[in-house]
């Protein structure tokens, strides 16, 4: 390719749209990291633990409430819009709203049942329900449970509206609207801080995080016409789309849910708010790694989609890891800088977080090295293997945490996090060993045909 061709490709409309989309998508994780850092500094260790405990559950609710629409909506709505098929576009939007209503309604019912079990645990025990099946009562949990629901559903609404704009190829409007949620959350956090006279409680930080997406959803309609969601569609057209949207991404939805539960397993298992706060501070760099992983995925996925044969993937992995392996030295300063930052930012009471960090940080680094294997599975249309890998990590995380946390506290939870990831990584290596040796993945799943 000549220099002129390279320049033309770099400044093509497609590359400009991709750059705008990436900038918009990268902004929110950065602002979320800033929000968490500010909240963590202002909260006590115990309140920080409650905040982390609730956030972990909110992300689980989000994965459930999304119902895979962030992938399937783009897959079907974008072609309908490009072809000018208004009837199909209206039917798909109506079906997707119905599906989101079902998922959010079910999440609300489950939350209500949890609150009933929480408030009536003593009575249910007297009626013969085993105590181990019931949640332990904590007075703050009743209203925090609703904030968890609102936070998870709100984040799922954000990803849904994001997919609508992407389907319409409205990347400029997306880049203008999407950052609004971060600014709204920071503004709400500041208002709560002023109203409370300079102090901050866990529920205030959670309110700011949970309400942000709903206010940003209202701002969305300054960038996108609400009339598109109100177009009439006949039931015989839109109803079949409900099942079609759901079935299309069933395995990816399962994989996303299992992966989120796995990533937050330690915070879900830890039952002491002080321990949770210390562990949450130690894993704070994970949010920075998520930005890096998202960037890597955005860069690698288009490349992987152009490959099909095992030898092509083998050659690409060889070239990629020739660059990634020496890049390990770039992460080494983190072993000194980040512990210093944790103590400097959160205070001396977080000294145990530094010990946990030294176990978690290598885990985060290794995720960067195994991430290309997972992205390639997605490109090769292997959602079942992605779900199996996430399920293995989740199951291993549950077992290791139940074995190690009661005995060794949050240091045991940190070891459990690393060991659980190893289970998933071993499965990925087995998948690619089979792929390179036999030309197909385990369980006789054929790979995506060449494009």
C-alpha positions as CSV (number, residue, x, y, z in Angstrom):
1,X,0.0,0.0,0.0
2,X,1.4,3.4,-1.0
3,X,1.7,6.4,1.4
4,X,-1.2,8.0,-0.3
5,X,-3.4,4.9,0.1
6,X,-2.4,4.6,3.8
7,X,-3.2,8.3,4.4
8,X,-6.6,7.9,2.6
9,X,-7.4,4.8,4.7
10,X,-6.5,6.6,8.0
11,X,-8.6,9.6,7.2
12,X,-11.5,7.7,5.6
13,X,-15.1,8.3,6.9
14,X,-15.1,4.7,8.3
15,X,-11.9,5.4,10.3
16,X,-13.2,8.7,11.5
17,X,-16.4,7.1,12.7
18,X,-14.5,4.4,14.5
19,X,-12.3,7.0,16.2
20,X,-15.3,9.0,17.3
21,X,-17.0,5.8,18.6
22,X,-13.9,4.7,20.5
23,X,-13.4,8.1,22.1
24,X,-17.0,8.2,23.3
25,X,-16.9,4.6,24.6
26,X,-13.6,5.3,26.4
27,X,-14.8,8.4,28.2
28,X,-17.2,6.7,30.5
29,X,-14.8,4.1,32.0
30,X,-12.4,6.9,32.7
31,X,-15.0,9.0,34.4
32,X,-16.3,5.9,36.3
33,X,-12.8,5.4,37.6
34,X,-12.6,9.1,38.7
35,X,-16.0,8.7,40.4
36,X,-14.9,5.6,42.3
37,X,-11.7,7.2,43.4
38,X,-13.4,10.3,44.7
39,X,-16.1,8.3,46.4
40,X,-13.6,5.9,47.9
41,X,-11.5,8.8,49.3
42,X,-14.6,10.4,50.9
43,X,-16.1,7.3,52.4
44,X,-15.0,5.5,55.5
45,X,-13.6,2.0,55.1
46,X,-16.9,0.4,56.1
47,X,-19.0,2.6,53.8
48,X,-16.5,2.0,51.0
49,X,-17.1,-1.7,51.6
50,X,-20.9,-1.2,51.4
51,X,-20.4,0.8,48.2
52,X,-18.3,-1.9,46.6
53,X,-20.7,-4.6,47.8
54,X,-23.6,-2.9,46.1
55,X,-21.7,-2.0,42.9
56,X,-20.8,-5.6,42.4
57,X,-24.4,-6.6,42.6
58,X,-25.5,-3.7,40.3
59,X,-23.2,-5.0,37.6
60,X,-24.7,-8.5,37.9
61,X,-28.2,-6.9,37.6
62,X,-27.0,-5.0,34.5
63,X,-25.8,-8.2,32.8
64,X,-29.2,-9.8,33.4
65,X,-31.3,-6.7,32.4
66,X,-29.3,-6.2,29.1
67,X,-30.6,-9.6,27.8
68,X,-28.0,-9.5,25.1
69,X,-29.6,-6.5,23.3
70,X,-26.4,-4.6,23.0
71,X,-25.3,-7.1,20.4
72,X,-28.5,-8.4,18.9
73,X,-30.1,-5.0,18.5
74,X,-27.2,-3.7,16.3
75,X,-27.2,-7.0,14.3
76,X,-30.8,-6.6,13.2
77,X,-31.7,-2.9,13.5
78,X,-28.8,-1.5,11.6
79,X,-29.5,-3.4,8.3
80,X,-33.2,-2.5,8.6
81,X,-32.3,1.2,9.0
82,X,-29.8,1.1,6.1
83,X,-32.3,-0.5,3.8
84,X,-35.0,2.1,4.7
85,X,-37.4,-0.6,6.0
86,X,-39.4,1.5,8.4
87,X,-41.8,-1.4,9.2
88,X,-39.0,-3.7,10.3
89,X,-37.2,-0.9,12.2
90,X,-40.4,-0.2,14.2
91,X,-41.0,-3.9,14.8
92,X,-37.4,-4.5,16.1
93,X,-37.5,-1.4,18.4
94,X,-40.9,-2.5,19.8
95,X,-39.7,-6.1,20.3
96,X,-36.5,-4.9,22.0
97,X,-38.4,-2.6,24.4
98,X,-40.7,-5.5,25.2
99,X,-37.8,-7.8,25.9
100,X,-36.1,-5.1,28.1
101,X,-39.4,-4.6,30.0
102,X,-39.6,-8.4,30.7
103,X,-36.0,-8.5,31.9
104,X,-36.3,-5.4,34.1
105,X,-39.7,-6.6,35.5
106,X,-38.2,-10.0,36.4
107,X,-35.2,-8.3,38.1
108,X,-37.7,-6.1,40.1
109,X,-39.7,-9.1,41.2
110,X,-36.5,-11.0,42.3
111,X,-35.3,-7.9,44.2
112,X,-38.7,-7.6,45.9
113,X,-38.6,-11.3,46.9
114,X,-35.0,-10.7,48.3
115,X,-36.3,-7.8,50.4
116,X,-39.2,-9.9,51.7
117,X,-36.8,-12.7,52.6
118,X,-34.4,-10.1,54.2
119,X,-37.1,-8.4,56.3
120,X,-38.9,-11.6,57.2
121,X,-35.8,-13.9,57.8
122,X,-36.7,-14.5,61.4
123,X,-40.3,-15.4,60.7
124,X,-39.3,-17.6,57.7
125,X,-36.8,-19.5,59.9
126,X,-39.6,-20.2,62.5
127,X,-41.7,-21.5,59.6
128,X,-39.0,-24.1,58.9
129,X,-37.0,-22.4,56.1
130,X,-33.3,-23.3,56.6
131,X,-31.3,-20.3,57.8
132,X,-28.5,-20.9,55.3
133,X,-31.0,-20.3,52.5
134,X,-31.9,-16.8,53.8
135,X,-29.9,-13.6,53.6
136,X,-28.5,-12.3,56.9
137,X,-30.4,-9.2,58.0
138,X,-28.6,-5.8,57.7
139,X,-30.8,-2.7,58.3
140,X,-29.2,-0.7,55.5
141,X,-29.8,-3.5,52.9
142,X,-33.5,-2.9,52.4
143,X,-33.1,0.4,50.7
144,X,-29.7,-0.4,49.2
145,X,-31.4,-3.4,47.4
146,X,-33.5,-0.9,45.4
147,X,-30.4,1.2,44.6
148,X,-28.7,-2.0,43.3
149,X,-31.8,-2.6,41.1
150,X,-31.9,0.9,39.9
151,X,-28.2,1.0,39.2
152,X,-28.2,-2.2,37.2
153,X,-31.3,-1.4,35.2
154,X,-30.1,2.1,34.6
155,X,-26.7,0.9,33.2
156,X,-28.6,-1.6,31.0
157,X,-30.7,1.3,29.6
158,X,-27.5,3.2,28.7
159,X,-26.1,0.2,26.7
160,X,-29.5,-0.1,25.0
161,X,-29.7,3.5,23.9
162,X,-26.0,3.3,22.9
163,X,-26.9,0.4,20.6
164,X,-29.8,2.4,19.1
165,X,-27.4,5.3,18.1
166,X,-24.8,2.8,16.8
167,X,-27.5,1.1,14.7
168,X,-28.3,4.5,13.2
169,X,-24.6,5.2,12.7
170,X,-25.1,8.4,14.7
171,X,-21.6,8.4,16.1
172,X,-21.3,12.2,16.5
173,X,-24.6,12.3,18.5
174,X,-23.3,9.3,20.5
175,X,-20.0,11.1,21.3
176,X,-22.0,14.2,22.5
177,X,-24.6,12.2,24.6
178,X,-22.7,9.3,26.2
179,X,-20.3,11.5,28.3
180,X,-23.4,13.1,29.9
181,X,-23.8,10.2,32.4
182,X,-20.3,10.7,33.8
183,X,-20.8,14.4,34.3
184,X,-24.3,13.9,35.8
185,X,-22.9,11.4,38.3
186,X,-20.0,13.7,39.4
187,X,-22.5,16.6,39.7
188,X,-24.8,14.5,41.9
189,X,-21.9,13.4,44.0
190,X,-20.9,17.0,44.5
191,X,-24.4,18.0,45.4
192,X,-24.7,15.2,48.0
193,X,-21.3,16.2,49.4
194,X,-22.3,19.9,49.8
195,X,-25.7,18.9,51.2
196,X,-24.1,16.7,53.9
197,X,-21.6,19.3,55.0
198,X,-18.5,17.7,53.5
199,X,-19.2,14.1,54.6
200,X,-20.4,11.3,52.4
201,X,-22.3,8.1,53.1
202,X,-22.4,5.0,51.0
203,X,-26.0,5.4,50.1
204,X,-25.4,8.9,48.8
205,X,-22.6,7.7,46.5
206,X,-24.9,4.8,45.3
207,X,-27.7,7.3,44.6
208,X,-25.4,9.4,42.5
209,X,-24.3,6.4,40.5
210,X,-27.8,4.9,40.2
211,X,-29.6,8.0,39.2
212,X,-27.0,9.2,36.7
213,X,-28.1,6.8,33.9
214,X,-31.8,7.7,34.2
215,X,-31.1,11.4,33.9
216,X,-28.8,10.7,31.0
217,X,-31.6,8.8,29.4
218,X,-33.7,11.9,29.5
219,X,-30.9,13.9,27.9
220,X,-30.8,11.2,25.2
221,X,-34.0,12.5,23.6
222,X,-32.3,15.8,22.9
223,X,-30.1,13.9,20.4
224,X,-32.6,11.2,19.1
225,X,-36.3,11.6,18.2
226,X,-38.6,9.9,20.7
227,X,-41.0,9.4,17.8
228,X,-38.9,6.4,16.6
229,X,-39.9,4.5,19.7
230,X,-43.5,5.3,19.3
231,X,-44.1,4.1,15.7
232,X,-46.9,1.7,15.6
233,X,-46.2,-2.0,14.6
234,X,-48.6,-4.8,14.1
235,X,-48.4,-7.6,16.7
236,X,-47.9,-10.3,14.0
237,X,-44.8,-8.4,12.9
238,X,-43.1,-7.4,16.2
239,X,-43.9,-10.4,18.4
240,X,-41.8,-12.9,16.4
241,X,-38.8,-10.5,16.8
242,X,-38.9,-10.9,20.6
243,X,-37.8,-14.5,20.5
244,X,-35.5,-13.9,17.6
245,X,-33.6,-11.1,19.4
246,X,-33.4,-13.2,22.5
247,X,-32.2,-16.4,20.8
248,X,-29.6,-14.7,18.6
249,X,-27.3,-13.8,21.5
250,X,-28.3,-16.3,24.1
251,X,-24.8,-17.8,24.5
252,X,-23.1,-14.3,24.5
253,X,-25.7,-13.1,27.1
254,X,-24.9,-16.1,29.2
255,X,-21.1,-15.5,28.8
256,X,-21.5,-11.9,29.7
257,X,-23.5,-12.7,32.8
258,X,-21.1,-15.4,34.0
259,X,-18.0,-13.3,33.3
260,X,-19.4,-10.4,35.4
261,X,-20.2,-12.7,38.3
262,X,-16.7,-14.1,38.0
263,X,-15.0,-10.7,37.9
264,X,-16.9,-9.5,41.0
265,X,-17.0,-12.9,42.8
266,X,-14.7,-11.8,45.6
267,X,-16.7,-8.7,46.4
268,X,-19.9,-10.8,46.2
269,X,-18.5,-13.4,48.6
270,X,-16.9,-11.1,51.2
271,X,-19.4,-10.5,54.0
272,X,-17.7,-7.9,56.1
273,X,-18.0,-4.3,55.0
274,X,-14.5,-3.4,56.2
275,X,-13.0,-6.3,54.3
276,X,-15.0,-5.3,51.2
277,X,-13.7,-1.7,51.4
278,X,-10.1,-2.8,51.6
279,X,-10.5,-5.3,48.8
280,X,-12.3,-2.8,46.6
281,X,-9.5,-0.3,47.0
282,X,-6.9,-3.0,46.0
283,X,-8.8,-3.9,42.8
284,X,-9.4,-0.2,41.8
285,X,-6.7,-0.5,39.1
286,X,-8.9,-3.1,37.4
287,X,-11.0,-0.3,36.0
288,X,-7.9,1.1,34.2
289,X,-7.3,-2.4,32.9
290,X,-10.8,-2.6,31.6
291,X,-10.2,0.5,29.5
292,X,-7.0,-1.2,28.1
293,X,-8.9,-4.5,27.4
294,X,-11.7,-2.6,25.6
295,X,-9.1,-0.8,23.5
296,X,-7.4,-4.1,22.7
297,X,-10.7,-5.7,21.7
298,X,-11.6,-2.8,19.5
299,X,-8.3,-3.1,17.6
300,X,-8.1,-6.9,17.4
301,X,-11.7,-7.9,16.5
302,X,-11.7,-6.3,13.0
303,X,-8.3,-8.1,12.3
304,X,-9.6,-11.4,13.5
305,X,-12.7,-11.2,11.4
306,X,-10.5,-11.3,8.3
307,X,-9.0,-14.6,9.4
308,X,-10.4,-18.1,9.1
309,X,-7.8,-20.9,8.8
310,X,-6.0,-22.2,11.9
311,X,-2.6,-21.4,10.3
312,X,-3.7,-17.7,9.8
313,X,-4.6,-17.4,13.5
314,X,-1.4,-19.2,14.5
315,X,0.7,-16.7,12.5
316,X,-1.2,-13.7,13.8
317,X,-0.8,-14.9,17.5
318,X,2.9,-15.4,16.9
319,X,3.3,-11.8,15.7
320,X,1.1,-10.4,18.4
321,X,2.8,-12.1,21.3
322,X,6.2,-11.1,20.0
323,X,5.1,-7.6,20.8
324,X,3.1,-8.3,23.9
325,X,5.6,-10.4,25.8
326,X,8.3,-7.7,25.9
327,X,5.6,-5.1,26.7
328,X,5.5,-6.7,30.2
329,X,8.2,-4.3,31.3
330,X,5.7,-1.5,30.9
331,X,3.6,-2.9,33.7
332,X,6.5,-3.2,36.2
333,X,6.4,0.4,37.5
334,X,2.8,-0.3,38.6
335,X,4.2,-2.6,41.4
336,X,5.7,0.5,43.0
337,X,3.5,3.4,41.8
338,X,0.0,1.9,42.5
339,X,0.7,0.8,46.2
340,X,2.1,4.2,46.9
341,X,-1.1,5.8,45.3
342,X,-3.4,3.5,47.3
343,X,-1.9,4.6,50.6
344,X,-1.6,8.2,49.6
345,X,-5.1,8.5,48.3
346,X,-7.1,6.3,50.7
347,X,-5.0,6.6,53.8
348,X,-2.9,4.5,56.2
349,X,-6.0,2.4,57.2
350,X,-5.8,0.8,53.7
351,X,-2.4,-0.8,54.3
352,X,-3.8,-4.3,54.0
353,X,-5.1,-3.3,50.5
354,X,-1.5,-3.1,49.4
355,X,-0.9,-6.8,50.3
356,X,-4.0,-7.7,48.4
357,X,-2.9,-5.6,45.4
358,X,0.3,-7.5,45.1
359,X,-1.7,-10.6,44.4
360,X,-4.3,-9.0,42.2
361,X,-2.0,-7.0,40.0
362,X,-0.3,-10.0,38.3
363,X,-3.8,-11.3,37.7
364,X,-4.7,-8.1,35.9
365,X,-1.6,-8.2,33.8
366,X,-2.1,-11.8,32.8
367,X,-5.7,-10.9,31.6
368,X,-4.1,-8.7,29.0
369,X,-2.1,-11.6,27.6
370,X,-5.1,-14.0,27.5
371,X,-7.6,-11.5,26.2
372,X,-6.7,-12.0,22.5
373,X,-7.7,-15.6,22.8
374,X,-11.1,-14.7,24.0
375,X,-11.6,-12.0,21.3
376,X,-10.6,-14.5,18.6
377,X,-13.3,-17.0,19.9
378,X,-15.8,-14.2,19.4
379,X,-14.6,-13.5,15.9
380,X,-14.7,-17.3,15.1
381,X,-18.4,-17.4,16.2
382,X,-17.8,-19.6,19.2
383,X,-20.2,-18.1,21.8
384,X,-20.7,-21.5,23.5
385,X,-17.0,-21.8,24.2
386,X,-16.9,-18.2,25.5
387,X,-19.8,-19.1,27.9
388,X,-18.1,-22.3,29.0
389,X,-14.9,-20.5,29.8
390,X,-16.7,-17.8,31.8
391,X,-18.7,-20.6,33.6
392,X,-15.5,-22.4,34.6
393,X,-14.0,-19.1,36.0
394,X,-17.2,-18.4,37.9
395,X,-17.5,-21.9,39.3
396,X,-13.8,-22.0,40.2
397,X,-14.0,-18.6,41.8
398,X,-17.0,-19.6,44.0
399,X,-15.2,-22.8,45.2
400,X,-11.9,-21.2,45.9
401,X,-13.5,-18.2,47.7
402,X,-15.6,-20.5,49.8
403,X,-12.5,-22.4,50.7
404,X,-9.9,-19.6,51.2
405,X,-11.8,-16.5,52.3
406,X,-13.1,-17.9,55.6
407,X,-9.6,-19.1,56.5
408,X,-7.4,-16.4,55.2
409,X,-9.6,-13.3,54.8
410,X,-9.2,-11.0,51.9
411,X,-5.7,-12.4,51.1
412,X,-7.4,-15.7,50.6
413,X,-10.0,-14.0,48.3
414,X,-7.1,-12.5,46.3
415,X,-5.6,-15.9,45.8
416,X,-9.0,-17.3,44.8
417,X,-9.3,-14.6,42.1
418,X,-6.0,-15.6,40.6
419,X,-6.7,-19.4,40.8
420,X,-10.1,-19.0,39.3
421,X,-8.7,-17.1,36.3
422,X,-6.2,-19.9,35.8
423,X,-9.1,-22.3,35.2
424,X,-10.5,-20.2,32.4
425,X,-7.0,-19.7,30.9
426,X,-6.3,-23.4,30.9
427,X,-9.6,-24.0,29.0
428,X,-8.6,-21.3,26.4
429,X,-5.3,-23.0,25.9
430,X,-7.0,-26.4,25.5
431,X,-9.4,-24.9,22.9
432,X,-6.6,-23.5,20.8
433,X,-4.4,-26.6,21.1
434,X,-7.3,-28.5,19.7
435,X,-8.0,-25.9,17.0
436,X,-4.4,-25.8,15.8
437,X,-4.0,-29.6,15.9
438,X,-7.3,-30.7,14.4
439,X,-8.6,-27.6,12.6
440,X,-11.7,-27.4,14.8
441,X,-12.6,-26.5,18.3
442,X,-13.7,-28.9,21.1
443,X,-17.2,-30.3,21.1
444,X,-17.2,-30.5,17.3
445,X,-18.1,-26.9,16.8
446,X,-17.3,-25.7,13.3
447,X,-15.6,-22.3,13.0
448,X,-16.9,-19.3,11.2
449,X,-16.7,-19.8,7.4
450,X,-14.2,-17.6,5.5
451,X,-15.6,-14.2,4.7
